[in-house]
Amino acid sequence: MLFRSRLAEVTVATKALSLFCNTSTLNIKVKTFDVTMFTNSWDAFISGTAGGSLTLSGAYDPTVTTGPASVLTAQIALNQAGTTTAVIFYPAGNNAGAGTSHTFSALLTDYQEDPAVGKEVPFSVTLQMTGQDVIAQL
């Protein structure tokens, strides 16, 4: 079955940011450790811990209570004070049968606004997972 990415949804710190986003990248990586011995003819590895990040980008909106600028920049101070940011990501939408949801705590590690003459003002943010990504089937 083909899933449409236009239905993707994301909530950051309980604020729905889907209306402002036009791209998202979920990146999950698993560390590996080399256990190759002198006499092995092939490399050998064991699996380690997993981690990941979610990168979002889209149209800047400075609306005080709901726009991504205020929601995301507020998280920087909260993260620095020791609070993590709640994130829920639905790559194919939040409907039964629409794949999976990802629920995790994150730290905001990168926020950018990139204005250019004659274009919309885009933003991008990277949210680094801290702890487990709880993946649920919808």
DSSP file (Angstrom, degrees, kcal/mol; ACC not computed):
  #  RESIDUE AA STRUCTURE BP1 BP2  ACC     N-H-->O    O-->H-N    N-H-->O    O-->H-N    TCO  KAPPA ALPHA  PHI   PSI    X-CA   Y-CA   Z-CA
    1    1 A M              0   0    0      0, 0.0     2,-0.4     0, 0.0     0, 0.0   0.000 360.0 360.0 360.0 138.4    0.0    0.0    0.0
    2    2 A L        -     0   0    0      2,-0.0     2,-0.4     0, 0.0     0, 0.0  -0.739 360.0-156.1 -88.7 130.1    1.2    3.5   -0.9
    3    3 A F        -     0   0    0     -2,-0.4     2,-0.5    95,-0.0    90,-0.1  -0.884  12.8-131.2-108.0 141.4    1.2    6.1    1.9
    4    4 A R    >   -     0   0    0     -2,-0.4     3,-1.5    88,-0.2     4,-0.1  -0.786   3.8-153.3 -94.9 123.8    1.1    9.8    1.2
    5    5 A S  G >  S+     0   0    0     -2,-0.5     3,-1.9     1,-0.3    -1,-0.1   0.700  87.6  77.7 -70.5 -17.0    3.6   11.9    3.0
    6    6 A R  G 3  S+     0   0    0      1,-0.3    -1,-0.3    86,-0.1    86,-0.1   0.685  89.0  59.8 -65.3 -14.4    1.3   14.9    2.8
    7    7 A L  G <  S+     0   0    0     -3,-1.5    87,-0.3    84,-0.1    -1,-0.3   0.455  76.7 128.3 -91.1  -1.5   -0.6   13.4    5.7
    8    8 A A    <   -     0   0    0     -3,-1.9     2,-0.3    83,-0.3    84,-0.1  -0.189  40.2-164.1 -56.4 145.7    2.4   13.3    8.1
    9    9 A E  E     -A   90   0A   0     81,-2.0    81,-3.0    84,-0.1     2,-0.3  -0.977   9.9-175.2-133.4 147.2    1.8   14.9   11.5
   10   10 A V  E     -A   89   0A   0     -2,-0.3     7,-2.4    79,-0.2     8,-0.8  -0.993   7.2-167.5-144.8 137.5    4.1   16.1   14.2
   11   11 A T  E     -AB  88  16A   0     77,-2.6    77,-2.2    -2,-0.3     2,-0.5  -0.992   6.3-173.5-122.9 127.5    3.6   17.4   17.7
   12   12 A V  E >  S-AB  87  15A   0      3,-2.5     3,-1.9    -2,-0.4    75,-0.2  -0.986  76.1 -12.0-124.0 123.1    6.4   19.1   19.6
   13   13 A A  T 3  S-     0   0    0     73,-3.1    -1,-0.2    -2,-0.5    74,-0.1   0.907 129.1 -56.8  53.3  45.5    5.9   20.1   23.2
   14   14 A T  T 3  S+     0   0    0     72,-0.4     2,-0.5     1,-0.2    -1,-0.3   0.444 113.9 119.7  66.4   5.2    2.1   19.4   22.8
   15   15 A K  E <   -B   12   0A   0     -3,-1.9    -3,-2.5    53,-0.0     2,-0.6  -0.870  65.8-128.8-102.6 128.2    2.0   21.9   19.9
   16   16 A A  E     +B   11   0A   0     -2,-0.5    -5,-0.2    -5,-0.2     3,-0.2  -0.631  31.6 171.0 -74.8 116.3    0.9   20.7   16.4
   17   17 A L    >>  +     0   0    0     -7,-2.4     3,-1.8    -2,-0.6     4,-0.9   0.344  46.9 103.7-107.4   4.8    3.5   21.8   14.0
   18   18 A S  G >4 S+     0   0    0     -8,-0.8     3,-0.7     1,-0.3    -1,-0.1   0.849  74.6  59.9 -57.1 -37.9    2.2   19.9   10.9
   19   19 A L  G 34 S+     0   0    0      1,-0.2    -1,-0.3    -3,-0.2    -2,-0.1   0.664 110.1  43.0 -67.3 -15.1    0.7   22.9    9.3
   20   20 A F  G <4 S+     0   0    0     -3,-1.8    39,-2.2    38,-0.1     2,-0.3   0.562 100.2  84.8-103.9 -12.6    4.1   24.6    9.2
   21   21 A C  E <<  +C   58   0A   0     -4,-0.9    37,-0.3    -3,-0.7     3,-0.1  -0.701  35.5 167.7-100.0 142.2    6.2   21.7    8.0
   22   22 A N  E    S+     0   0A   0     35,-2.7     2,-0.3    -2,-0.3    36,-0.2   0.445  71.8  33.6-126.1  -6.6    6.8   20.5    4.5
   23   23 A T  E     +C   57   0A   0     34,-1.8    34,-2.1     2,-0.0     2,-0.3  -0.994  58.0 176.7-144.1 150.4    9.7   18.0    5.1
   24   24 A S  E     -C   56   0A   0     -2,-0.3     2,-0.4    32,-0.2    32,-0.2  -0.989   9.4-165.0-149.2 145.4   10.7   15.6    7.8
   25   25 A T  E     -C   55   0A   0     30,-2.4    30,-2.6    -2,-0.3     2,-0.6  -0.957   3.7-163.6-135.6 116.6   13.5   13.1    8.2
   26   26 A L  E     -C   54   0A   0     -2,-0.4     2,-0.5    28,-0.2    28,-0.2  -0.885  13.3-172.3 -96.8 124.4   13.5   10.5   10.9
   27   27 A N  E     +C   53   0A   0     26,-3.0    26,-2.1    -2,-0.6     2,-0.5  -0.949   7.0 179.5-125.6 111.3   17.0    9.0   11.4
   28   28 A I  E     -C   52   0A   0     -2,-0.5     2,-0.4    24,-0.2    24,-0.3  -0.949   7.1-176.5-113.1 128.5   17.5    6.0   13.6
   29   29 A K  E     -C   51   0A   0     22,-3.0    22,-2.4    -2,-0.5     2,-0.5  -0.946  15.3-152.3-125.1 145.6   21.1    4.6   14.0
   30   30 A V  E     -C   50   0A   0     -2,-0.4    20,-0.2    20,-0.2     2,-0.1  -0.974  21.4-129.9-115.7 126.2   22.4    1.6   15.9
   31   31 A K  E     -     0   0A   0     18,-2.8    17,-3.2    -2,-0.5     2,-0.3  -0.424  23.0-159.8 -69.5 146.7   26.0    1.6   17.1
   32   32 A T  E     -C   47   0A   0     15,-0.2     2,-0.4    -2,-0.1    15,-0.2  -0.936   5.7-146.8-126.4 154.7   28.1   -1.4   16.3
   33   33 A F  E     -C   46   0A   0     13,-2.3    13,-2.0    -2,-0.3     2,-0.4  -0.982  19.3-123.4-125.8 131.1   31.3   -2.6   17.9
   34   34 A D  E     +C   45   0A   0     -2,-0.4    11,-0.3    11,-0.2     9,-0.0  -0.575  32.9 167.5 -74.7 122.5   34.1   -4.3   16.0
   35   35 A V        +     0   0    0      9,-2.9    10,-0.2    -2,-0.4     2,-0.1   0.016  23.9 145.7-121.7  24.5   34.9   -7.8   17.5
   36   36 A T        -     0   0    0      8,-0.6     2,-0.2     1,-0.0     7,-0.1  -0.419  35.3-149.9 -66.5 134.8   37.1   -9.0   14.7
   37   37 A M    >   -     0   0    0     -2,-0.1     3,-1.4     1,-0.1    -2,-0.1  -0.615  28.3-100.4-102.7 165.6   40.0  -11.2   15.8
   38   38 A F  T 3  S+     0   0    0      1,-0.3    -1,-0.1    -2,-0.2    -2,-0.0   0.837 120.2  45.1 -54.1 -38.5   43.4  -11.6   14.2
   39   39 A T  T 3  S+     0   0    0      2,-0.0    -1,-0.3     0, 0.0     2,-0.1   0.517  85.8 112.1 -90.3  -3.9   42.5  -14.9   12.4
   40   40 A N    <   -     0   0    0     -3,-1.4     3,-0.1     1,-0.1     4,-0.1  -0.408  51.9-159.6 -67.1 143.3   39.1  -13.8   11.0
   41   41 A S  S    S+     0   0    0      1,-0.1     2,-0.3    -2,-0.1    -1,-0.1   0.529  79.3  43.4 -98.1  -9.1   38.9  -13.4    7.3
   42   42 A W  S    S-     0   0    0      0, 0.0    -1,-0.1     0, 0.0     2,-0.1  -0.961  94.9-100.2-130.5 150.5   35.8  -11.2    7.5
   43   43 A D        -     0   0    0     -2,-0.3     2,-0.4    -7,-0.1    -2,-0.1  -0.386  36.5-155.8 -64.4 146.7   35.0   -8.3    9.9
   44   44 A A        +     0   0    0     -2,-0.1    -9,-2.9    -4,-0.1    -8,-0.6  -0.989  13.7 178.3-128.9 139.3   32.7   -9.2   12.8
   45   45 A F  E     -C   34   0A   0     -2,-0.4     2,-0.3   -11,-0.3   -11,-0.2  -0.941  17.7-148.8-136.4 155.5   30.5   -6.8   14.7
   46   46 A I  E     -C   33   0A   0    -13,-2.0   -13,-2.3    -2,-0.3     2,-0.2  -0.921  31.5-106.4-120.1 154.8   28.0   -6.8   17.5
   47   47 A S  E     -C   32   0A   0     -2,-0.3   -15,-0.2   -15,-0.2     2,-0.1  -0.513  37.4-177.9 -80.7 145.1   25.0   -4.5   17.9
   48   48 A G  E     -     0   0A   0    -17,-3.2     2,-0.1     1,-0.3    -1,-0.1  -0.170  40.3 -35.3-117.5-147.1   25.0   -1.7   20.4
   49   49 A T  E     -     0   0A   0     -2,-0.1   -18,-2.8   -19,-0.1     2,-0.3  -0.387  54.1-131.2 -79.6 156.2   22.6    1.0   21.6
   50   50 A A  E     +C   30   0A   0    -20,-0.2     2,-0.3    -2,-0.1   -20,-0.2  -0.744  29.7 162.4-104.9 154.9   20.2    2.8   19.2
   51   51 A G  E     +C   29   0A   0    -22,-2.4   -22,-3.0    -2,-0.3     2,-0.3  -0.949   6.6 173.0-157.7 172.2   19.6    6.5   19.0
   52   52 A G  E     -C   28   0A   0     -2,-0.3    77,-2.6   -24,-0.3     2,-0.3  -0.982  17.5-138.8-170.1-179.3   18.0    8.9   16.6
   53   53 A S  E     -CD  27 128A   0    -26,-2.1   -26,-3.0    -2,-0.3     2,-0.4  -0.978  10.8-140.4-151.5 160.0   16.9   12.3   15.6
   54   54 A L  E     -CD  26 127A   0     73,-2.1    73,-2.8    -2,-0.3     2,-0.5  -0.995  15.3-163.5-125.8 123.7   14.0   14.0   13.8
   55   55 A T  E     -CD  25 126A   0    -30,-2.6   -30,-2.4    -2,-0.4     2,-0.3  -0.936  10.1-176.0-109.3 129.0   14.7   16.9   11.5
   56   56 A L  E     +CD  24 125A   0     69,-2.4    69,-2.5    -2,-0.5     2,-0.3  -0.909   4.7 174.8-120.1 147.3   11.8   19.1   10.5
   57   57 A S  E     +CD  23 124A   0    -34,-2.1   -35,-2.7    -2,-0.3   -34,-1.8  -0.989  19.0 109.1-148.2 158.7   11.6   22.1    8.1
   58   58 A G  E     -CD  21 123A   0     65,-2.0    65,-2.2    -2,-0.3     2,-0.5  -0.938  62.8 -15.2 172.3-151.1    9.0   24.3    6.7
   59   59 A A  E     - D   0 122A   0    -39,-2.2     2,-0.0    -2,-0.3    65,-0.0  -0.716  59.9-123.6 -92.2 125.6    7.6   27.8    6.7
   60   60 A Y        +     0   0    0     61,-3.5    61,-0.2    -2,-0.5    -1,-0.1  -0.340  31.0 176.4 -61.5 140.4    8.6   30.2    9.5
   61   61 A D        -     0   0    0      2,-0.1     8,-1.3    -2,-0.0     9,-0.5  -0.895  20.0-162.2-149.3 118.4    5.7   31.7   11.5
   62   62 A P        +     0   0    0      0, 0.0    -2,-0.0     0, 0.0     5,-0.0   0.319  35.5 148.9 -86.1  10.4    6.4   33.9   14.5
   63   63 A T     >  -     0   0    0      1,-0.1     4,-1.4     2,-0.1     7,-0.4  -0.202  51.4-128.7 -49.2 128.8    2.8   33.6   16.0
   64   64 A V  T  4 S+     0   0    0      1,-0.2    -1,-0.1     2,-0.2    -3,-0.0   0.812  93.7  22.1 -57.3 -41.7    3.4   33.9   19.7
   65   65 A T  T  4 S+     0   0    0      5,-0.1    -1,-0.2     1,-0.0    -2,-0.1   0.722 135.8  20.8-103.7 -22.0    1.6   30.8   21.0
   66   66 A T  T  4 S+     0   0    0    -51,-0.0    -2,-0.2   -49,-0.0    -3,-0.1   0.626  89.4 104.8-124.0 -17.4    1.4   28.3   18.1
   67   67 A G  S  X S-     0   0    0     -4,-1.4     4,-2.3     1,-0.1     3,-0.2  -0.296  74.9-118.4 -70.1 153.1    4.1   29.2   15.5
   68   68 A P  H  > S+     0   0    0      0, 0.0     4,-2.8     0, 0.0     5,-0.4   0.834 109.5  61.8 -62.0 -32.4    7.2   27.1   15.2
   69   69 A A  H  > S+     0   0    0     -8,-1.3     4,-2.0     1,-0.2     5,-0.2   0.951 111.8  35.9 -59.5 -49.5    9.5   30.0   16.0
   70   70 A S  H  > S+     0   0    0     -9,-0.5     4,-1.6    -7,-0.4    -1,-0.2   0.908 119.4  49.2 -72.6 -40.9    8.0   30.5   19.5
   71   71 A V  H  X S+     0   0    0     -4,-2.3     4,-0.8     2,-0.2    -2,-0.2   0.941 117.9  39.0 -62.3 -47.6    7.4   26.8   20.2
   72   72 A L  H >X S+     0   0    0     -4,-2.8     4,-0.8    -5,-0.2     3,-0.5   0.905 114.3  49.9 -76.7 -42.0   10.9   25.7   19.2
   73   73 A T  H >X S+     0   0    0     -4,-2.0     4,-0.9    -5,-0.4     3,-0.6   0.845 106.2  58.5 -67.4 -29.8   13.0   28.5   20.6
   74   74 A A  H 3X S+     0   0    0     -4,-1.6     4,-1.5    -5,-0.2    -1,-0.2   0.827  99.1  60.4 -63.8 -30.5   11.2   28.1   24.0
   75   75 A Q  H <X S+     0   0    0     -4,-0.8     4,-3.1    -3,-0.5     5,-0.2   0.792  92.2  66.4 -69.1 -27.2   12.4   24.5   24.1
   76   76 A I  H <X S+     0   0    0     -4,-0.8     4,-2.3    -3,-0.6    -1,-0.2   0.957 105.3  41.5 -59.1 -51.2   16.0   25.6   24.0
   77   77 A A  H  X S+     0   0    0     -4,-0.9     4,-1.4     1,-0.2    -1,-0.2   0.893 115.6  50.8 -64.4 -39.8   15.8   27.3   27.4
   78   78 A L  H  <>S+     0   0    0     -4,-1.5     5,-2.5     2,-0.2    -2,-0.2   0.914 110.6  48.9 -64.9 -41.7   13.7   24.4   28.8
   79   79 A N  H ><5S+     0   0    0     -4,-3.1     3,-1.6     1,-0.2    -2,-0.2   0.907 109.5  52.1 -63.3 -41.2   16.3   21.8   27.5
   80   80 A Q  H 3<5S+     0   0    0     -4,-2.3    -1,-0.2     1,-0.3    -2,-0.2   0.791 105.8  55.6 -65.5 -26.8   19.1   23.8   29.1
   81   81 A A  T 3<5S-     0   0    0     -4,-1.4    -1,-0.3    -5,-0.2    -2,-0.2   0.441 129.2 -96.6 -84.8  -0.3   17.2   23.7   32.4
   82   82 A G  T < 5S+     0   0    0     -3,-1.6     2,-0.4     1,-0.3    -3,-0.2   0.460  83.7 127.0 103.0   1.4   17.1   19.9   32.2
   83   83 A T      < -     0   0    0     -5,-2.5    -1,-0.3    -6,-0.2     2,-0.2  -0.771  48.7-142.0 -93.7 135.0   13.6   19.4   30.7
   84   84 A T        -     0   0    0     -2,-0.4     2,-0.5    -3,-0.1    23,-0.2  -0.534  18.1-115.4 -90.0 164.2   13.2   17.2   27.7
   85   85 A T  E     - E   0 106A   0     21,-3.1    21,-2.1    -2,-0.2     2,-0.3  -0.867  21.3-131.0-103.9 127.4   10.8   17.9   24.8
   86   86 A A  E     - E   0 105A   0     -2,-0.5   -73,-3.1    19,-0.2     2,-0.4  -0.615  29.3-175.6 -77.4 131.9    7.9   15.6   24.1
   87   87 A V  E     -AE  12 104A   0     17,-2.5    17,-2.3    -2,-0.3     2,-0.4  -0.993  15.5-175.9-131.8 136.0    7.6   14.6   20.4
   88   88 A I  E     -AE  11 103A   0    -77,-2.2   -77,-2.6    -2,-0.4     2,-0.4  -0.995  11.3-173.8-128.8 126.5    5.1   12.5   18.6
   89   89 A F  E     -AE  10 102A   0     13,-2.7    13,-2.5    -2,-0.4   -79,-0.2  -0.981  13.9-173.3-127.1 127.2    5.7   11.9   14.9
   90   90 A Y  E >   -A    9   0A   0    -81,-3.0   -81,-2.0    -2,-0.4     3,-1.4  -0.898   6.6-167.5-116.8  96.5    3.3   10.2   12.5
   91   91 A P  T 3  S+     0   0    0      0, 0.0   -83,-0.3     0, 0.0   -84,-0.1   0.801  89.7  25.2 -58.2 -31.5    5.1    9.7    9.1
   92   92 A A  T 3  S-     0   0    0      8,-0.5   -88,-0.2     1,-0.4   -84,-0.2   0.096 126.5 -80.8-121.0  21.9    1.9    8.8    7.2
   93   93 A G    <   -     0   0    0     -3,-1.4     2,-0.8   -84,-0.2    -1,-0.4  -0.168  45.1 -80.4 100.4 164.8   -0.7   10.5    9.3
   94   94 A N  S    S+     0   0    0    -87,-0.3     2,-0.3    -4,-0.1    -1,-0.1  -0.551  83.7 114.1-105.1  64.8   -2.6    9.7   12.5
   95   95 A N  S >  S-     0   0    0     -2,-0.8     3,-2.3    -3,-0.1    43,-0.1  -0.972  76.6 -88.3-133.6 148.3   -5.2    7.4   11.2
   96   96 A A  T 3  S+     0   0    0     -2,-0.3    42,-0.0     1,-0.3    -2,-0.0  -0.294 116.9  17.7 -53.9 133.3   -5.9    3.7   11.8
   97   97 A G  T 3  S+     0   0    0     41,-0.8    -1,-0.3     2,-0.2     3,-0.1   0.507  90.6 119.7  81.9   5.1   -3.9    1.6    9.3
   98   98 A A  S <  S-     0   0    0     -3,-2.3     2,-0.6    40,-0.2    -6,-0.4  -0.013  80.3-105.7 -95.3  31.1   -1.6    4.6    8.5
   99   99 A G        -     0   0    0     -8,-0.1    39,-3.0    -5,-0.1     2,-0.3  -0.749  64.1 -23.8  93.5-124.5    1.6    2.9    9.5
  100  100 A T  E     - F   0 137A   0     -2,-0.6    -8,-0.5    37,-0.2     2,-0.4  -0.798  40.1-139.7-130.5 165.0    3.3    3.8   12.8
  101  101 A S  E     - F   0 136A   0     35,-2.2    35,-2.0    -2,-0.3     2,-0.5  -0.935  13.1-150.4-119.8 151.8    3.7    6.5   15.3
  102  102 A H  E     -EF  89 135A   0    -13,-2.5   -13,-2.7    -2,-0.4     2,-0.5  -0.989  13.8-176.6-122.4 121.7    7.0    7.5   17.0
  103  103 A T  E     +EF  88 134A   0     31,-1.9    31,-2.7    -2,-0.5     2,-0.3  -0.979  21.1 138.7-121.6 124.4    6.8    8.9   20.5
  104  104 A F  E     -E   87   0A   0    -17,-2.3   -17,-2.5    -2,-0.5     2,-0.3  -0.983  49.4-108.9-157.2 163.8   10.0   10.1   22.3
  105  105 A S  E     -E   86   0A   0     25,-0.5    25,-2.6    27,-0.4     2,-0.3  -0.764  43.9-177.9 -94.3 147.3   11.7   12.7   24.4
  106  106 A A  E     -EG  85 129A   0    -21,-2.1   -21,-3.1    -2,-0.3     2,-0.4  -0.937  29.4-135.6-144.7 163.3   14.2   15.0   22.7
  107  107 A L  E     - G   0 128A   0     21,-2.3    21,-3.0    -2,-0.3     2,-0.7  -0.983  31.7-122.6-116.3 134.4   16.6   17.8   23.0
  108  108 A L  E     + G   0 127A   0     -2,-0.4    19,-0.2    19,-0.2     3,-0.1  -0.678  38.0 168.8 -77.3 116.4   16.6   20.5   20.4
  109  109 A T  E     +     0   0A   0     17,-2.4     2,-0.3    -2,-0.7    -1,-0.2   0.579  60.7  22.3-108.5 -12.6   20.1   20.5   19.0
  110  110 A D  E     + G   0 126A   0     16,-1.1    16,-2.4     2,-0.0     2,-0.4  -0.923  55.4 175.4-157.8 128.3   19.8   22.8   16.0
  111  111 A Y  E     + G   0 125A   0     -2,-0.3     2,-0.4    14,-0.2    14,-0.2  -0.997  11.7 178.7-135.1 131.4   17.4   25.5   15.0
  112  112 A Q  E     - G   0 124A   0     12,-2.8    12,-2.1    -2,-0.4     2,-0.4  -0.987  19.7-168.5-135.6 142.5   17.7   27.7   11.8
  113  113 A E  E     - G   0 123A   0     -2,-0.4    10,-0.2    10,-0.2    -2,-0.0  -0.998  12.7-173.2-122.4 131.5   15.8   30.5   10.1
  114  114 A D        -     0   0    0      8,-2.3     9,-0.1    -2,-0.4     2,-0.1  -0.603   4.2-175.9-131.8  71.3   17.0   31.2    6.6
  115  115 A P        +     0   0    0      0, 0.0     2,-0.3     0, 0.0     6,-0.1  -0.366   3.5 178.7 -70.4 147.3   15.4   34.2    5.0
  116  116 A A    >   -     0   0    0      3,-0.3     3,-1.7     4,-0.2    -2,-0.0  -0.988  38.5 -90.6-144.8 147.9   16.2   35.2    1.4
  117  117 A V  T 3  S+     0   0    0     -2,-0.3     3,-0.1     1,-0.3     0, 0.0  -0.327 109.8  10.3 -59.7 132.3   14.8   38.0   -0.8
  118  118 A G  T 3  S+     0   0    0      1,-0.2     2,-0.3    -2,-0.0    -1,-0.3   0.588 113.2  90.4  78.2  11.0   11.7   37.0   -2.7
  119  119 A K  S <  S-     0   0    0     -3,-1.7    -3,-0.3     1,-0.0    -1,-0.2  -0.893  82.9 -92.0-133.4 163.2   11.2   33.7   -0.9
  120  120 A E        -     0   0    0     -2,-0.3    -4,-0.2    -3,-0.1    -1,-0.0  -0.308  47.3-106.3 -64.4 160.1    9.3   32.5    2.1
  121  121 A V        -     0   0    0    -61,-0.2   -61,-3.5    -6,-0.1     2,-0.2  -0.824  42.1-158.9 -91.0 110.2   11.3   32.4    5.3
  122  122 A P  E     -D   59   0A   0      0, 0.0    -8,-2.3     0, 0.0     2,-0.3  -0.529   7.6-163.5 -88.1 157.5   12.1   28.7    6.0
  123  123 A F  E     -DG  58 113A   0    -65,-2.2   -65,-2.0   -10,-0.2     2,-0.3  -0.923   3.6-170.5-128.2 159.7   12.9   27.2    9.3
  124  124 A S  E     -DG  57 112A   0    -12,-2.1   -12,-2.8    -2,-0.3     2,-0.3  -0.986   2.7-175.1-146.7 150.9   14.5   23.9   10.2
  125  125 A V  E     -DG  56 111A   0    -69,-2.5   -69,-2.4    -2,-0.3     2,-0.5  -0.997  14.4-150.0-144.9 144.3   15.0   22.1   13.5
  126  126 A T  E     -DG  55 110A   0    -16,-2.4   -17,-2.4    -2,-0.3   -16,-1.1  -0.981   9.7-164.0-117.4 127.3   16.8   18.9   14.7
  127  127 A L  E     -DG  54 108A   0    -73,-2.8   -73,-2.1    -2,-0.5     2,-0.5  -0.942  10.5-150.3-112.3 111.9   15.4   17.1   17.7
  128  128 A Q  E     -DG  53 107A   0    -21,-3.0   -21,-2.3    -2,-0.6   -75,-0.2  -0.712  19.6-123.6 -85.9 122.6   17.8   14.6   19.2
  129  129 A M  E     - G   0 106A   0    -77,-2.6     2,-0.4    -2,-0.5   -23,-0.3  -0.363  22.8-168.0 -63.6 140.9   16.1   11.6   20.8
  130  130 A T        -     0   0    0    -25,-2.6   -25,-0.5     2,-0.1     2,-0.2  -0.953  62.4  -6.8-130.3 114.2   17.0   11.0   24.4
  131  131 A G  S    S-     0   0    0     -2,-0.4     2,-0.1   -27,-0.1    -2,-0.0  -0.562 111.5 -13.6  93.2-166.6   15.8    7.6   25.6
  132  132 A Q        -     0   0    0     -2,-0.2     2,-0.8     1,-0.1   -27,-0.4  -0.389  49.7-136.5 -78.0 142.4   13.6    5.2   23.7
  133  133 A D        -     0   0    0    -29,-0.1     2,-0.8    -2,-0.1   -29,-0.2  -0.890  23.3-148.2 -90.0 110.2   11.6    5.8   20.6
  134  134 A V  E     -F  103   0A   0    -31,-2.7   -31,-1.9    -2,-0.8     2,-0.5  -0.745  14.4-163.5 -85.5 110.8    8.3    4.1   21.3
  135  135 A I  E     -F  102   0A   0     -2,-0.8     2,-0.4   -33,-0.2   -33,-0.2  -0.848   8.6-175.5-101.3 123.7    7.0    2.9   18.0
  136  136 A A  E     -F  101   0A   0    -35,-2.0   -35,-2.2    -2,-0.5     2,-0.4  -0.934  24.8-125.4-122.5 143.0    3.4    1.9   17.8
  137  137 A Q  E      F  100   0A   0     -2,-0.4   -37,-0.2   -37,-0.2   -41,-0.0  -0.708 360.0 360.0 -82.9 132.2    1.3    0.4   15.0
  138  138 A L              0   0    0    -39,-3.0   -41,-0.8    -2,-0.4   -40,-0.2   0.444 360.0 360.0 -91.0 360.0   -1.8    2.5   14.1
